[in-house]
């Protein structure tokens, strides 16, 4: 598969262009492996002191505006829909939070 990954933009990230030949009415499936950054604007943590049990941090996502693209490769517009499957791995860090890595397993 022919593809191009542009240099990172400070707000929008890196544009990924994939050339795929598909016949009319046809379908292609491919995998994109990627990871997020600890500075993803869509993924945020509450420290344990701000949670109900006060023992564990709380991970949440906030994808309004254009923040979904900081978490996964997507068009990030309500007018374009695509299916995906993700596997989430969280590794504990010394400060009690985890580094979140999302991997796209399939994109239709």
Residue, then its C-alpha position, 0 to 999 in steps of 0.5 A: x500500500x502506498x502511503x505518506x505521513x506528513x510532518x507534524x502540525x502543532x494542533x492537527x498532528x501528522x496527516x496520513x494519506x493512503x492510496x487504495x484502489x477500490x472498484x465501485x461497490x468494492x471494499x478494502x480492509x487495512x490495518x494502521x498501527x499507531x500510538x498516542x502521545x502523553x500530551x494528547x488533548x483528548x485523553x485526560x486524567x483526574x488524580x486519585x484525590x479527585x475521584x470517589x474512592x481517592x485511591x486510583x486515577x480516572x481516565x476520561x476522553x473529551x473529543x469535542x471540537x477537533x480533539x479526537x484526532x489527537x487520540x486516533x487517526x480519523x477524519x474528525x468531522x460529524x459528516x464522515x463516519x468510519x468503523x474501527x476496532x481498538x485495543x487499549x493498553x495502559x502501562x502504570x507509571x511511577x506517578x500513578x498514572x498510565x501511558x495510554x496507547x491505542x492501536x487501530x486493528x481494522x478500518x473499513 
